[in-house]
Every structure is written in C-alpha cells, then in structure tokens.
C-alpha cells in the first residue's frame, strides 16, 4: 500500500501523513514515511524555483519512495510525483520528457488524497506564505490530476477534524488494532 497526500503547501499534508502513519503502526502494519523532499533541496524552491531544483525534487521523491517500499508493508508520502511536478509546471511548463515518467509513477499509488486549501499557509521558515501562490499551485495540482486522469480521494475543506477518520474508512482499515486474548475465559 502506498498513500500520497497531494495539494498545495500549508494545507496540512504533513500532519495527515503522521496521523495515518501512526494509525497504521497501531494496527500492526509496518510503515515508511516519505517526508516532503523539497525541504532538503539544495536549490531554491517556492516562486524562485528552477527546472534543476524541481527535477532534483521529483527524482529524489521517487528514490525515497522506492527505498521506503523496500522495507515496509505501507508507505505514506507527504506529496507525490504529481504535486511535485505541479511546482515544476507552474514555473517552467510541462516537460515532454517528464510526463511519461510522472504518468507511470502515478499508477503505483494505492491512493492519492487531495488535501484542499482550508487555511492560510503558516510561516515555517521554508515554504512560501503567499496565499496567491498557494492557490496557483492548488489549481496546477487539479489541472494535472485531470490531465493525467489520476483518481484521487478529495477531502472536504469544511471538515478537517474528520479527515483521518475518512481516510481510514476509505482505505477499509480497521479502526482498532487486532487484540489477542491473553487470558481466555474458557481456559
């Protein structure tokens, strides 16, 4: 199982990743967490990004997903190739050389979860706080979802407190860990 949270920056993808990963661990599923790659990029990101920076991010995302999948039953990704590609497309346009790779990689996700804009981006020292830029990226993500025909589970912006529960239900995961009786009554 590989689940990726997609959407613009500052919408809560990271918190959802940790929430889902914690639930998977509680129900005894080994999980690898692929954290947002852009934070490790040695080149400019946000509005100042470049083709080189976004290519580095895109390829590093793929490498980290491969490594996490090798060691775990489940992988939870803070972003996917699609929304990382959205930042590249926003800056320099679509690339014919990258489109097939993105399309092929998208097929490997069990679930893409589209996290809507429901709050302003907060200053975290890395990501942009410009609301217009946040909306531009959100629109680019939606256009690429459509262009690639990607199936995604869309969260309701008015119900952020219910998101984790909805995702768990959508994935048909048990809500509680399986418990074994240590002291059966019949013994």
Secondary structure by P-SEA (a helix, b strand, c coil): cbbbbbccccccaaaaaaaaaaaaaaabbbbbbbccccccccccccccccaaaaaaaaaaaaaaaaaaaacccbbbbcccaaaaaaaaaaccccccccaaaaaaaaaaccbbbbbcccccccccccccccaaaaaaaaaaaaaaaaaacbbbbbbbcccccaaaaaaaaaacccccccccccccccc
